[in-house]
Amino acid sequence: MTAWLSFLVVFLCSWSLRDLVVEACTCVPIHPQDAFCNSDIVIRAKVVGKKFIKDGPFGTMRYTVKQMKMYRGFQIMPHVQYIYTEASESLCGVKLEVNKYQYLITGRVYEGKVYTGLCNWYEKWDRLTLSQRKGLNHRYHLGCSCKIRPCYYLPCFATSKNECIWTDMLSNFGHSGYQAKHYACIQRVEGYCSWYRGWAPPDKTIINATDP
């Protein structure tokens, strides 16, 4: 009887812990430009290996990557070999496939290691729009001093000249919205920020923005 009660207690505690962990990962929607600007490292890479590291209660997954291109982080770490993430998706760990796809991966550097998670922006490279790829190469850099303010219900108004109102939350969520896929919020020569979409990198001759 004592052994059964001990098993039941351990089972219930494990079940409660699992329920707690499953609900632990909650991410605030973020525009790709903000994800870019707020990251230490932004790279295009292919995963060529992975290893589970037993540290902490749930462990860490270490992905070995072949870096194709770096978009942000040259001064911090010019070449990335490993990406670290929580082993459990419930703790915001990401699952990347080995020797299959090229990924866009954003992350932060801590004690010389690059960490990423579900709340960072990561995506299969072939799923990025042309505008997002142009943003990574040039446009997002132009808007890191701008502020993208999410709009969850109407009316929404900019409160300063460096704000762009992000309305994807009215019909979509996160990276799947039209603005997230096709627009960048950049700073104009006049000093204000506005949404931009175009086929060529913006320059000093651009005055008017195309609003979403």
Secondary structure per residue as TSV (DSSP state, phi and psi in degrees):
chain	resnum	aa	ss	phi	psi
A	1	M	-	360.0	-42.5
A	2	T	H	-63.0	-41.8
A	3	A	H	-63.3	-39.7
A	4	W	H	-64.7	-42.3
A	5	L	H	-64.7	-39.2
A	6	S	H	-63.4	-42.7
A	7	F	H	-62.4	-42.6
A	8	L	H	-63.5	-41.3
A	9	V	H	-63.2	-45.7
A	10	V	H	-63.3	-41.3
A	11	F	H	-62.8	-46.2
A	12	L	H	-66.2	-38.4
A	13	C	H	-66.3	-41.4
A	14	S	H	-64.2	-40.2
A	15	W	H	-64.6	-42.7
A	16	S	H	-64.9	-40.6
A	17	L	H	-64.6	-41.1
A	18	R	H	-62.8	-44.4
A	19	D	H	-60.2	-39.3
A	20	L	H	-65.6	-43.4
A	21	V	H	-67.9	-40.1
A	22	V	H	-58.5	-33.9
A	23	E	T	-93.9	7.6
A	24	A	-	-79.2	-29.5
A	25	C	-	-90.9	106.0
A	26	T	-	-129.8	125.9
A	27	C	-	-116.3	139.2
A	28	V	-	-80.6	134.3
A	29	P	-	-56.8	138.5
A	30	I	-	-138.6	135.2
A	31	H	-	-68.3	143.9
A	32	P	H	-52.1	-34.8
A	33	Q	H	-64.5	-43.8
A	34	D	H	-64.8	-39.7
A	35	A	H	-60.4	-39.4
A	36	F	H	-65.5	-52.5
A	37	C	H	-66.6	-28.8
A	38	N	T	-90.7	1.4
A	39	S	-	-98.0	146.8
A	40	D	S	-76.9	-36.2
A	41	I	E	-129.5	133.3
A	42	V	E	-134.5	117.7
A	43	I	E	-136.7	159.8
A	44	R	E	-107.4	124.9
A	45	A	E	-152.1	158.8
A	46	K	E	-111.9	134.0
A	47	V	E	-81.2	124.4
A	48	V	E	-115.5	-2.1
A	49	G	E	-174.0	163.4
A	50	K	E	-150.0	154.7
A	51	K	E	-149.1	132.7
A	52	F	E	-85.3	127.8
A	53	I	E	-111.4	124.9
A	54	K	-	-83.6	87.3
A	55	D	-	-136.6	137.3
A	56	G	T	75.3	-178.8
A	57	P	T	-70.0	-25.4
A	58	F	T	-119.7	-11.3
A	59	G	-	85.0	168.3
A	60	T	E	-125.9	142.7
A	61	M	E	-100.8	127.6
A	62	R	E	-108.7	117.9
A	63	Y	E	-98.8	131.5
A	64	T	E	-89.7	128.0
A	65	V	E	-123.1	151.3
A	66	K	E	-103.1	107.0
A	67	Q	E	-73.2	124.0
A	68	M	E	-91.3	-41.7
A	69	K	E	-159.4	144.0
A	70	M	E	-110.0	131.2
A	71	Y	E	-105.8	-23.8
A	72	R	E	-154.7	136.6
A	73	G	-	114.3	12.4
A	74	F	T	-55.7	-41.2
A	75	Q	T	-74.1	-25.5
A	76	I	T	-85.9	-48.2
A	77	M	-	-155.3	95.1
A	78	P	S	-65.4	-22.1
A	79	H	S	-138.4	128.5
A	80	V	-	-105.7	127.2
A	81	Q	-	-107.9	-33.2
A	82	Y	E	-127.6	143.9
A	83	I	E	-120.2	130.1
A	84	Y	E	-109.0	143.6
A	85	T	E	-153.6	160.5
A	86	E	E	-62.0	141.3
A	87	A	S	-70.3	-24.0
A	88	S	-	-100.4	130.5
A	89	E	G	-65.1	-29.5
A	90	S	G	-67.2	-18.2
A	91	L	G	-103.7	24.1
A	92	C	T	75.6	20.5
A	93	G	-	-76.1	143.8
A	94	V	-	-98.4	150.1
A	95	K	-	-111.0	114.0
A	96	L	-	-112.8	141.9
A	97	E	-	-90.8	140.4
A	98	V	T	-88.0	134.2
A	99	N	T	55.7	37.1
A	100	K	T	-125.0	-52.0
A	101	Y	-	-128.4	159.6
A	102	Q	E	-93.6	140.0
A	103	Y	E	-121.5	149.0
A	104	L	E	-89.2	127.6
A	105	I	E	-131.5	127.3
A	106	T	E	-113.2	150.4
A	107	G	E	-167.3	177.2
A	108	R	E	-115.6	151.4
A	109	V	E	-101.2	128.6
A	110	Y	E	-138.0	120.3
A	111	E	T	52.2	43.2
A	112	G	T	79.3	7.8
A	113	K	E	-121.4	145.7
A	114	V	E	-94.8	123.4
A	115	Y	E	-115.0	141.1
A	116	T	-	-136.7	169.1
A	117	G	-	-165.2	-178.7
A	118	L	T	-62.5	-25.0
A	119	C	T	-85.9	-6.3
A	120	N	S	-87.7	166.4
A	121	W	-	-89.5	115.7
A	122	Y	E	-139.7	144.7
A	123	E	E	-161.5	151.4
A	124	K	E	-62.9	134.9
A	125	W	G	-59.2	-39.5
A	126	D	G	-73.2	-4.8
A	127	R	G	-94.6	-7.5
A	128	L	S	-74.9	144.2
A	129	T	-	-77.6	164.6
A	130	L	H	-59.9	-39.1
A	131	S	H	-65.2	-38.6
A	132	Q	H	-65.8	-39.2
A	133	R	H	-66.6	-39.6
A	134	K	H	-65.6	-35.8
A	135	G	I	-61.8	-42.9
A	136	L	I	-63.4	-38.4
A	137	N	I	-76.7	-29.9
A	138	H	I	-151.2	-50.8
A	139	R	I	-70.1	-40.9
A	140	Y	H	-59.6	-34.5
A	141	H	H	-56.4	-36.8
A	142	L	H	-72.3	-11.8
A	143	G	T	-116.7	11.0
A	144	C	T	-67.1	-18.9
A	145	S	T	-90.2	-5.3
A	146	C	S	-88.6	162.5
A	147	K	E	-118.5	124.5
A	148	I	E	-97.9	114.0
A	149	R	E	-105.3	117.9
A	150	P	E	-65.4	141.8
A	151	C	-	-114.6	116.8
A	152	Y	S	-98.9	-20.6
A	153	Y	S	-157.4	150.9
A	154	L	S	-85.4	152.9
A	155	P	-	-82.8	154.2
A	156	C	-	-126.1	136.3
A	157	F	-	-134.1	144.2
A	158	A	-	-71.6	137.8
A	159	T	S	-102.4	-6.1
A	160	S	S	-152.3	165.8
A	161	K	T	-73.6	-11.7
A	162	N	T	-100.1	17.1
A	163	E	E	-106.3	142.7
A	164	C	E	-119.1	132.8
A	165	I	E	-87.8	122.5
A	166	W	E	-98.1	110.3
A	167	T	-	-102.5	6.9
A	168	D	G	-58.8	-28.6
A	169	M	G	-66.5	-16.2
A	170	L	G	-70.8	-25.4
A	171	S	T	-134.7	-18.8
A	172	N	-	-134.1	-174.2
A	173	F	-	-143.8	132.5
A	174	G	G	70.4	-136.7
A	175	H	G	-79.7	-5.4
A	176	S	G	-86.1	-6.9
A	177	G	S	-76.1	164.7
A	178	Y	H	-66.3	-43.3
A	179	Q	H	-64.2	-41.3
A	180	A	H	-62.9	-34.6
A	181	K	H	-82.8	-28.0
A	182	H	H	-127.6	-4.7
A	183	Y	-	-127.3	151.2
A	184	A	E	-125.5	145.1
A	185	C	E	-98.5	109.8
A	186	I	E	-119.8	159.2
A	187	Q	E	-90.4	128.5
A	188	R	-	-87.0	167.4
A	189	V	T	-63.6	-25.6
A	190	E	T	-75.0	-10.2
A	191	G	S	103.1	-9.1
A	192	Y	-	-98.2	163.1
A	193	C	E	-108.5	143.5
A	194	S	E	-154.8	162.2
A	195	W	E	-69.4	143.6
A	196	Y	E	-135.4	136.1
A	197	R	-	-141.4	126.7
A	198	G	-	-165.1	172.8
A	199	W	S	-93.8	-12.8
A	200	A	S	-125.2	153.7
A	201	P	-	-57.3	135.2
A	202	P	-	-64.7	148.3
A	203	D	-	-140.0	-168.0
A	204	K	T	-67.4	-18.4
A	205	T	T	-80.1	-12.2
A	206	I	-	-82.5	124.6
A	207	I	-	-115.2	-51.6
A	208	N	S	-94.7	140.3
A	209	A	-	-95.9	151.5
A	210	T	-	-91.5	109.0
A	211	D	-	-74.0	146.2
A	212	P	-	-64.5	360.0
